[in-house]
């Protein structure tokens, strides 16, 4: 009698047989192996290298004075006038040195620069973690063409899982409704495979890193 079993039925039969057979795991230690090699102790160097590799612009500042001086120089060079900052902790730093900025969303459609803090800096891939729990909300790190982040060395972590752990600790387990991972300026190559920056967000991304 001719076998009328289809190729699909044969394949399913083999799968069922394989599932019924009990075999020892040939790689018992595989799941316990780390996904990445150990991160170096100098996470700031690792972050700076990965961040600049995705066209981010990085500056390490020894103190707030150097941060303000660098920011002033940059603002004068680029002729920035519409700089927005909504986070109280960062506003205190700017006010301390009388740096001009907009603290409300008045004329926000004309915003040139968004100044924010962050939740963490992920050294492994040069990424910045932000969340909806920050006073900058969801708009300030997306709408302006330039996004500037002030971060501290205490926020440096090796991997994404460490960043999520830092956020859970900060908010006592009440994880914000939105956590975003920013890796370099906004980009796309959908149109004729040509890389375009600023497609869905800022064209430029800066990180100023301070001790603390």
N, C-alpha and C positions, 0 to 999 in steps of 0.2 A: 504493500500500500504506500502510495506516495506521501511523503512528509509535507504537510501544508502549513507547518509552523512558520510564522513570519520572522524576519530578522529582529524585529522589535521584541517579539515574544521570547526569542532565544536570549537576547541581551538581558531582559528582565529576569529570566530564569537563572542566568548566571549571577546576577546581582543578588537574588534571593538566596541562592546557595552560599554565596560569599558571606552574606549577613548571618546565616545560620552557623557557619563555621567559626569556632572560637580560636583565636590565635593570640599569641603574646605580642605585645607592642614591640616592634623592632627598634623603636627609638624612644625608650622610656624616659630619657633625660632631656628630650628635645624641648618640651614645654617649659622647663626650668631654666633654659639658657636665655641670657639677655638678648633682646632684639638688636641692640647697638653695642659697640665697644664702650667701655667706661669713659665718661666725660672727663676732660682734664680739670684740674683745680681752678685754673684761671678761666672761669666761664665768661668773663667780660671780653677776653680776647677771642674766644670761640664765637660769641654772639656777634662781635664786630666783624669778623671775617665772613660769617654766613649772611649777615644783614647786608653788607656792602656787595656781596656776590649777587644779591637779588635787586641791586640798584637802590638800596637804601643809603641814606647819608648819616654817618655816625660821628659823634663828638663826645669825648670824655672830658668832663669839667671837674676841676678840683673842688670847687665850691660854688655857691649861688652867684657870687660876683662874676666869676668867669662865665657862668651860664648866661647871665644878663648881658655881659659885654659881647659875647658871641652872638646872642640873639639880636642885640641892637645893630651890630655890624651887618648881620644878614638882612635885617629889615631895611636898613638904609641902602644897602647894595641892590636889593630887589624892589625898593620903593613900595614896600607893603604899608598900607594904611588901615585896612580892615582886618584886624587881628582879633579873634574871638576866643574868650576863655570863660568857661562856666563852672569850673571846679574850685570850690572855696580854698582848698589847700594850695593850689597853684596860684590863685588870685592873691593870696597872702604874700607869696614870693614876689610876684610882679609889683604889687602895691608897695612892698618894702623898698623897692628901688625905683619907684615912680615910673614903671614901664607902662606906656599907654595901651589899653585894650578895651574891647567891648564886652561888658559882662551880662548883657541881655541879648535877645535875638532881634533887636531892632535892625532893619535893613539887612537881614541875614542873607538875602539873595545876592548881596554884593560881597559876601565874605571872601577874603583872599586866603586867610590862614586860620586853621583850627588848632588851638593849643590845648593839649589834654595830658592827663596822667595815664597810667595803665594799671593793669592787674599784675602782669608778670612779663618778663622777657625770657623767651625760650631759646637757649643758646644753640641747641642741636640744629635748628633750622632757621635761626635768625628771625624769629617771629615775635609779634607783640600781641599779648592777650588783653582784650578790653571787654567790658561787660555793660549791660544796661543799668546796673546799679550805680555806675559812676554818674556824677552830675553832668558830664558831657553828653550823656544819653546816647542815642543812636545816630544823631545827625552830625555832630561836630567833627567826628573822625571820618566822615564820608563825603559831605557836601563840598567844603572848600577845596580848592585845587592843591593846597599845601597842608599837610598834617604834620604837626610838630609834637613830639612826645617827650615829656620830662619823666625820666625813670631813675630809680635808685638801685644801687648794687644789691641791696637786700631783696630785690624783686627778681634777681637772676636765678633761673632754674635750668636744669639740664634738659629735661624733656617735657612734653605736653602733660603727661600724667602728674608731674611735679607741679606744673602750673595749676592744674585743676585742684590738686591738694592744697595749694596755697590759697586759692579762692575759697574753698570749703572752710578752711581754717579762719579766714578773714571774716566770713559772713556766718560763722557758727553753724555750718551745715545748710543754711538757707541759700542754695545756689541761685544766682540771678537768672531771670527768664531768658536772657540772651548773653551768650559768651561767644565772642568772635576772635578769630586768630588771623592777624594781619601779617602777611609775608610780602614785604616790598610794596612799591606803588601799585595802584590798580593797573591791570594790563589785559590785553587780549590779542590773539593772533588769528581770530576767526575770519577776518577779511583778507583774502588773498595771502594768507599765511605771513602777513607782515605784522611784526610786534608793534602795538600801539599802547603807549602809557596814558593813564588817565581815562580809560574807557568807561569805567563804572565807579570811579572814585578819584581820590587825589592823584595828581601827576607826580608829586614829590612827597617823600616821607623822610622825616628827620627824627633821630633819637639822640637826646642829650642825656648822658648818664652821669649821675652824681653819686658820691659816696654817701652811704647812709641807709 
